[in-house]
Amino acid sequence: MDLIKTNSNFLTHRYFKNLFLSLAIANSKIKFLKSLDLKKFNLLCFSLNFILLLGFSSCKKDKIEEPIIISEELKNGILVLNEGLFQLNNSNLAWINLADLSISTDFFEQKAGRNLGDTGNDMKRYGGKIYIVVNVSSTVEVLDAKTGKSIKQISFLNGNQSKQPRSIAFWGSKAFVTCFDGFVDVIDTNSLEIQSRIPVGLNPDQLISSSNSIFVSNSGGLNNPVYDSTISVINPQNSIETSRIVVGKNPGALEIIGNNLFVSVRGNFTTVPAKLKRINLSTLQIEETYAFKPLILEKMNDKLLLAYEANQEVKIGLFDVATNSFTNSNLIDLSSIKTLYGIHYESSTNRIYLTDAKSYTTTGKILEYSVEGNFIREFAVGLNPNSLLFF
């Protein structure tokens, strides 16, 4: 049975998934080496070296595949952030050229001449720039949105300690970045310098901007079983937290539609179930708690496109916030999806894109659908694709 059908709550914690995979791989290597005596170990090394020499000699006969050269200007394509695996320093960007359907999986390396870093967690475009939050490397990479070339790499270290940046949102000339050390950092989008730090709740995760506020979900995800249960409200003009809304254990994804803030409250994955809650932005009060279990939220015009679990089955539905009901409770057939990782709606083409992480350690895919839920095509892009930008 697929992971998405057996443990869908785990999908909302990409950070922990990468951690567990890396620790498992490292632990298995250590156990294996400890089981060898010195003579067997030396024999193993000699054998491996011999095999590698044979491999190198045979590789010389193979034709080297030429990289796909990316055009100077980004247009008619999709930029994909592939998260990679925790502590393996293999996050990257893939470029899908929609003109000829070619895919370059070394976009950033071609443009910057170096690697992107470890665990790319979020990517957004604002003004003439692209901002990429690289969690474990503790950086925010800023690119030119026209060419994709690196403008600046902003360090998110506090002395020698990583701030663990997670997500980014914008207001005016400011970028707000959640950091798992309990702060939201404010970047001046002109100078690209960090202006200030705003103390919020435990392990702030997602954030979203409205016309007059920044809302931050304080997850407390690293403090299990003592999760946080609040949403911080920040005044973006003076960069001060003005209040907190109590919503329930471990809040995560946020989405705004009309005068409503939707919050995915993930619970504790055992005794406290996940819930979707609706907050009135005028009163900052919870007005509705829904019975279904939310997994991924995405705004689609005036409706909510979401992955949810009902009767131990994961579905994607289209939810009408005006009537508080589904207009379609099973929009897309997920039988071909192994590990649903993200949902993206592109308004300019009126298309829905799903990201499939497969087994987390193999090449993930992007699947394109019509708004009626009909499959169109798919693209193989990289390890754990999580964010898309459309050009």
C-alpha positions in Angstrom: 0.0 0.0 0.0 1.3 3.5 -0.9 2.6 5.8 1.8 0.1 8.5 1.0 -2.7 6.1 1.9 -1.2 4.7 5.1 0.4 7.7 6.7 -0.7 10.9 5.1 0.0 13.1 8.2 3.7 12.3 7.7 3.6 14.0 4.3 3.1 17.4 5.9 6.5 17.1 7.7 9.0 17.1 4.9 11.6 18.2 7.3 11.3 15.1 9.4 11.0 12.8 6.4 14.4 14.0 5.2 15.9 13.6 8.7 14.7 10.1 9.2 15.8 9.0 5.7 19.3 10.4 6.2 19.7 8.9 9.7 18.5 5.5 8.5 21.0 5.5 5.6 23.9 6.6 7.9 22.9 4.1 10.6 22.8 1.2 8.1 26.3 2.1 6.8 27.8 2.3 10.3 26.3 -1.1 11.4 27.7 -2.7 8.2 31.2 -1.4 8.8 31.2 -2.4 12.4 30.3 -5.9 11.4 33.6 -6.3 9.4 37.0 -7.2 10.9 40.0 -5.4 9.6 41.1 -8.0 7.0 37.6 -8.2 5.6 37.4 -4.5 5.5 40.7 -4.1 3.6 39.6 -6.8 1.2 36.3 -5.0 0.6 38.1 -1.7 -0.1 40.4 -3.5 -2.6 37.4 -5.1 -4.3 35.5 -1.8 -4.5 38.6 0.0 -6.0 39.0 -2.7 -8.6 35.3 -2.5 -9.6 35.5 1.3 -9.7 38.6 1.1 -12.1 36.7 -1.2 -14.4 33.7 1.1 -14.3 35.8 4.2 -15.2 37.5 2.4 -18.1 34.2 1.2 -19.5 32.7 4.7 -19.0 35.3 6.2 -21.3 33.7 4.3 -24.2 30.3 5.7 -23.4 29.0 8.8 -25.2 28.8 11.8 -22.8 25.4 13.3 -22.8 25.5 17.0 -23.5 23.6 19.2 -21.0 20.5 21.1 -22.2 21.5 24.8 -22.5 19.0 27.2 -20.9 18.2 30.4 -22.8 19.3 33.7 -21.3 15.7 34.9 -20.7 13.2 32.8 -18.7 9.9 32.4 -20.7 7.3 29.8 -21.6 8.4 27.4 -19.0 8.2 26.2 -15.4 10.9 26.6 -12.7 10.8 23.7 -10.2 12.5 23.6 -6.8 13.5 20.1 -5.9 14.0 19.8 -2.2 16.5 16.9 -2.3 17.4 15.0 0.8 18.4 16.2 4.3 22.1 16.7 4.7 23.0 15.5 1.3 23.4 19.0 -0.2 21.4 18.0 -3.3 18.7 20.6 -3.7 18.4 21.9 -7.2 16.3 23.7 -9.7 14.8 22.1 -12.8 13.7 24.1 -15.9 10.8 22.8 -18.0 10.8 24.4 -21.5 7.2 24.3 -22.6 8.1 25.1 -26.2 9.9 21.8 -26.8 9.2 20.0 -23.5 12.9 19.6 -22.8 13.9 19.5 -19.1 17.1 20.8 -17.6 17.8 19.4 -14.1 20.9 21.6 -13.5 19.4 25.0 -13.9 21.0 26.6 -10.9 24.4 25.1 -11.5 24.4 26.4 -15.1 23.4 29.9 -13.9 25.5 30.2 -10.7 28.4 27.8 -11.3 27.8 26.2 -7.8 25.2 24.0 -6.0 22.0 25.5 -4.5 22.5 23.8 -1.1 20.7 21.5 1.3 16.9 21.1 1.6 15.3 23.8 -0.5 12.1 24.5 1.4 10.3 27.3 -0.4 10.5 29.4 -3.6 8.5 32.5 -4.6 8.7 35.3 -7.1 8.2 38.9 -6.0 8.8 41.9 -8.2 11.8 41.2 -10.4 13.4 38.6 -8.1 13.0 35.0 -7.1 13.6 34.0 -3.5 14.6 30.5 -2.5 14.6 29.4 1.1 17.3 26.7 1.7 16.6 25.3 5.1 19.6 23.2 6.2 22.1 25.4 4.4 20.5 28.3 6.3 20.4 30.6 3.3 18.0 32.6 1.2 19.1 32.6 -2.5 17.9 35.6 -4.5 17.8 35.3 -8.3 17.0 37.6 -11.1 13.5 36.7 -12.2 14.2 37.5 -15.9 17.4 35.5 -16.3 17.6 33.2 -13.3 21.1 34.4 -12.4 22.0 34.6 -8.7 22.0 38.1 -7.3 22.8 37.4 -3.7 23.0 34.6 -1.2 21.7 35.8 2.2 23.1 34.0 5.2 20.6 32.9 7.9 23.2 32.1 10.6 22.9 33.6 14.1 26.6 33.5 15.0 27.4 29.8 14.3 23.9 28.7 14.8 21.5 28.0 12.0 18.2 29.9 12.1 16.6 27.1 10.0 14.6 29.3 7.6 11.4 27.7 6.4 9.0 29.9 4.3 8.8 33.4 2.8 6.1 36.0 2.2 6.1 39.6 1.1 4.5 43.0 1.9 5.6 46.3 0.4 9.4 46.4 0.3 9.8 43.7 2.9 10.2 39.9 2.7 9.3 38.0 5.9 11.0 34.6 6.5 10.0 32.1 9.2 12.9 30.6 11.1 12.5 27.5 13.2 14.5 29.2 16.1 11.4 31.1 17.0 11.7 34.3 14.9 10.5 35.8 11.7 13.3 37.7 9.9 12.6 40.8 7.8 14.6 41.4 4.6 14.6 44.7 2.8 13.9 43.7 -0.8 15.9 46.6 -2.2 19.2 46.2 -0.2 18.6 42.4 0.4 19.8 42.9 4.0 18.1 41.5 7.1 16.6 44.5 8.9 15.1 42.9 12.0 14.0 39.8 13.8 10.5 39.4 15.2 10.0 36.9 18.1 7.0 34.7 17.6 5.9 31.2 18.8 7.7 27.8 18.7 9.1 26.7 15.4 7.2 29.1 13.1 6.5 27.3 9.8 4.2 28.7 7.2 3.2 32.4 6.7 0.9 34.4 4.5 0.4 38.1 3.7 -2.9 40.0 3.6 -3.4 43.7 2.9 -2.6 44.7 6.5 -1.2 41.7 8.3 1.3 38.8 8.1 -0.1 35.6 9.6 2.4 32.9 10.9 1.7 29.4 11.9 3.7 28.5 15.1 3.9 24.7 14.8 6.2 23.7 17.7 7.0 20.8 15.4 10.5 20.2 17.0 9.0 20.2 20.5 6.9 17.1 20.3 4.8 16.4 22.4 4.7 20.1 23.4 3.4 21.6 20.2 2.5 25.2 19.8 -1.1 26.0 19.0 -1.1 29.6 17.8 -1.1 31.9 14.8 1.0 35.1 15.2 -0.4 38.3 13.7 2.3 40.7 12.6 1.9 44.3 11.6 4.1 44.6 8.5 4.4 48.3 8.7 6.4 48.3 12.0 7.3 44.6 12.0 5.8 43.9 15.4 3.7 41.0 16.5 0.4 42.4 17.6 -1.5 39.3 18.7 -1.8 35.5 18.7 -4.8 33.4 17.7 -5.2 30.0 19.5 -6.2 27.5 16.8 -5.1 24.0 18.1 -2.0 21.8 18.2 0.6 22.1 15.4 -0.8 24.6 12.9 0.7 24.4 9.4 -0.6 25.4 6.0 -2.4 28.8 5.6 -4.5 30.2 2.8 -6.6 33.4 2.4 -9.8 33.6 0.3 -11.9 36.7 0.6 -12.2 37.7 4.3 -11.3 34.2 5.5 -8.0 32.7 6.7 -7.9 28.9 6.4 -5.6 27.0 8.7 -4.6 23.4 8.6 -4.2 22.3 12.2 -2.3 19.0 12.2 -2.8 17.8 15.8 -0.3 15.4 17.4 -0.7 12.6 14.8 -2.1 10.2 17.4 -4.8 11.3 19.9 -5.5 14.8 18.5 -6.8 14.6 14.9 -6.0 17.2 12.2 -8.7 19.8 11.4 -9.3 22.6 8.9 -10.3 25.8 10.6 -11.7 29.1 9.1 -10.9 32.4 10.8 -12.7 35.7 10.1 -10.1 38.2 9.2 -12.1 41.1 10.6 -12.7 39.7 14.0 -9.7 37.2 14.1 -12.1 34.6 15.6 -12.5 31.0 14.5 -15.9 30.7 12.8 -15.8 27.2 11.4 -14.1 23.8 12.1 -14.5 21.2 9.4 -14.8 17.5 9.9 -12.4 16.3 7.2 -8.7 16.0 7.7 -6.7 18.5 5.6 -3.3 17.7 4.0 -2.5 20.4 1.4 -4.2 23.7 0.8 -4.1 25.8 -2.5 -6.2 28.8 -3.6 -8.0 28.3 -6.9 -9.8 31.6 -7.7 -12.5 32.0 -5.1 -12.4 28.3 -4.0 -10.1 26.1 -2.0 -8.4 23.3 -3.8 -7.2 20.8 -1.2 -6.0 17.3 -0.5 -7.8 15.8 2.4 -8.3 12.4 4.0 -11.8 10.9 4.4 -12.4 7.3 5.5 -8.6 6.5 5.2 -8.6 7.6 1.6 -6.7 10.6 0.2 -8.7 12.8 -2.2 -8.4 16.1 -3.9 -11.5 18.2 -3.8 -12.7 21.7 -4.7 -14.3 23.5 -1.7 -16.7 26.4 -2.1 -16.0 28.8 0.8 -19.2 30.7 0.2 -21.4 27.6 0.8 -19.0 25.7 3.1 -19.3 22.6 0.9 -17.5 20.7 -1.8 -18.5 21.5 -5.4 -16.4 18.4 -6.3 -15.2 16.1 -3.5 -13.0 13.9 -5.8 -11.7 16.1 -8.6 -8.6 14.1 -9.6 -7.9 10.4 -9.9 -4.9 9.8 -7.6 -4.4 6.1 -8.4 -1.2 6.9 -10.4 0.3 9.1 -7.6 2.6 7.3 -5.2 3.4 10.2 -2.8 1.4 13.4 -3.2 3.8 16.2 -2.3 2.1 19.4 -3.5 -0.8 21.1 -5.4 -0.4 24.1 -7.6 -3.0 26.1 -9.5 -1.8 28.2 -12.4 -4.4 30.9 -13.2 -2.9 32.1 -16.5 -3.4 28.7 -18.1 -6.2 27.5 -15.8 -4.3 24.2 -15.1 -3.7 22.2 -12.0 -0.2 20.7 -11.2 0.5 17.9 -8.7 3.9 17.0 -7.5 4.7 13.3 -6.8 7.7 12.6 -4.6 7.5 8.8 -5.4 9.7 7.0 -2.8 11.5 10.3 -1.8 14.8 8.9 -3.0 13.9 8.5 -6.6 13.1 11.1 -9.3 9.9 12.9 -8.6 7.3 14.0 -11.1 5.0 16.9 -11.9 1.6 16.0 -13.4 -0.5 18.5 -15.2 -4.3 18.4 -15.2 -7.2 20.4 -16.6 -9.4 22.2 -14.0 -12.0 19.4 -14.7 -9.4 16.9 -13.4 -8.3 15.4 -16.7 -4.7 14.3 -17.0 -2.7 16.1 -19.7 1.0 15.2 -19.3 3.8 14.6 -16.8 7.5 15.7 -16.3 10.3 13.9 -14.4 12.2 16.7 -12.6 14.2 15.7 -9.5 14.2 14.6 -5.9 11.1 15.7 -4.0 9.7 18.6 -6.1 7.9 21.1 -3.8 7.6 24.5 -5.4 6.8 25.7 -8.9 7.0 29.1 -10.7 5.4 29.7 -14.1 6.9 31.9 -16.8 
